[in-house]
């Protein structure tokens, strides 16, 4: 057991593995910038779409509050005869448009940056691999192959993660809007005519 650990440590001390690990870390760092920014936006969107469905309390997220305030302001104007489905649809469209401009489009922008970063890393790695084959340098060949593969893997995983979060956040958005509109309908029924 100790011989395998010492063999691993001697491999890490060798130039080929050290260069390969540094190249993988560099491709991971290139992917982390847009992935981190997209994850920050996902967190902010998650907070904005928060709703308290468990205890039946009113929705507390910014999206739900906006939907409820739009619905309440239209319902409170009793001098206009606006049908309730129109009010619900108008409130939903306003909130969805605001959500898309604030969260969904920037998250998509960061997610869409990741595949080109992976492609650039792959192309650069393959170009270096072809060059290293010409000069017969094994360490350079390994690091070039590591760059090509790791940049693709990290970029595609990051893209899938951000797109999956965006789909989850759209579900939270719809739930939050429905909760707010339901609370607005209940408040309108309690109000005297």
TORFIRO-277357 format. One record per residue (C-alpha): x, z, y. Coordinates in steps of 0.25 Angstrom, whole numbers, padded with zeros to 4 digits, always signed. Layout:
N
XZY;...
This chain:
193
+0000+0000+0000;+0011+0003+0010;+0018-0009+0006;+0006-0018+0010;+0005-0010+0023;+0020-0013+0026;+0018-0027+0022;+0007-0028+0032;+0015-0022+0043;+0027-0031+0040;+0017-0043+0041;+0012-0038+0055;+0026-0036+0059;+0029-0051+0056;+0027-0061+0066;+0017-0070+0060;+0006-0059+0058;+0009-0053+0071;+0007-0066+0078;-0005-0069+0070;-0011-0056+0074;-0008-0058+0089;-0014-0072+0089;-0027-0066+0082;-0027-0055+0092;-0026-0065+0104;-0037-0074+0098;-0046-0061+0097;-0043-0057+0111;-0047-0071+0116;-0060-0069+0109;-0062-0055+0114;-0064-0058+0129;-0076-0066+0128;-0081-0058+0116;-0080-0045+0124;-0087-0051+0136;-0098-0056+0128;-0099-0043+0121;-0100-0035+0134;-0111-0044+0138;-0118-0042+0125;-0117-0027+0127;-0123-0028+0141;-0134-0037+0136;-0137-0027+0125;-0138-0016+0135;-0147-0025+0144;-0157-0028+0132;-0158-0013+0128;-0172-0008+0125;-0177+0005+0119;-0186+0000+0108;-0184+0012+0099;-0191+0023+0107;-0201+0014+0114;-0195+0016+0128;-0194+0006+0138;-0183-0004+0138;-0170+0000+0145;-0162-0013+0145;-0160-0022+0158;-0167-0033+0151;-0179-0025+0147;-0180-0019+0161;-0180-0032+0167;-0191-0038+0158;-0200-0026+0160;-0198-0026+0175;-0202-0041+0176;-0214-0039+0167;-0218-0026+0175;-0217-0033+0188;-0226-0044+0184;-0236-0035+0177;-0237-0026+0189;-0241-0037+0198;-0256-0037+0194;-0260-0047+0205;-0254-0058+0197;-0260-0062+0184;-0248-0065+0176;-0250-0066+0161;-0242-0056+0153;-0235-0066+0144;-0230-0073+0156;-0224-0060+0161;-0218-0057+0148;-0212-0071+0147;-0207-0071+0162;-0200-0057+0160;-0194-0062+0147;-0188-0075+0153;-0183-0067+0165;-0176-0057+0156;-0170-0067+0146;-0165-0076+0158;-0158-0064+0164;-0153-0059+0150;-0147-0073+0147;-0140-0075+0161;-0134-0061+0160;-0131-0059+0145;-0134-0071+0136;-0127-0082+0143;-0114-0074+0146;-0113-0069+0131;-0115-0084+0127;-0104-0088+0136;-0094-0078+0130;-0098-0081+0116;-0096-0096+0119;-0082-0093+0124;-0078-0088+0110;-0079-0101+0102;-0070-0109+0112;-0060-0097+0112;-0059-0098+0096;-0058-0113+0097;-0047-0112+0107;-0040-0102+0098;-0042-0111+0086;-0037-0123+0092;-0025-0116+0098;-0021-0110+0085;-0022-0123+0077;-0013-0130+0088;-0003-0119+0086;-0004-0120+0071;-0001-0135+0071;+0011-0132+0080;+0016-0121+0071;+0015-0130+0059;+0024-0140+0066;+0034-0129+0069;+0032-0122+0056;+0030-0108+0061;+0022-0099+0052;+0019-0088+0062;+0014-0098+0072;+0005-0104+0061;-0001-0091+0057;-0004-0087+0071;-0010-0100+0075;-0019-0100+0063;-0023-0086+0067;-0026-0090+0081;-0035-0101+0076;-0043-0093+0066;-0044-0080+0074;-0048-0086+0087;-0059-0094+0079;-0064-0082+0072;-0064-0072+0084;-0071-0082+0093;-0082-0085+0083;-0085-0071+0079;-0085-0067+0094;-0095-0079+0097;-0104-0075+0085;-0104-0060+0090;-0108-0064+0104;-0119-0074+0100;-0124-0064+0090;-0125-0053+0100;-0132-0063+0110;-0143-0065+0099;-0144-0050+0097;-0145-0048+0112;-0156-0058+0114;-0164-0051+0103;-0162-0038+0111;-0166-0045+0124;-0180-0049+0118;-0182-0035+0113;-0179-0029+0126;-0188-0039+0134;-0199-0037+0124;-0198-0022+0125;-0198-0022+0140;-0210-0032+0141;-0218-0023+0131;-0215-0011+0139;-0220-0018+0152;-0232-0022+0144;-0235-0008+0140;-0232-0003+0155;-0242-0014+0160;-0253-0009+0150;-0251+0006+0155;-0252+0002+0170;-0266+0002+0176;-0272-0011+0180;
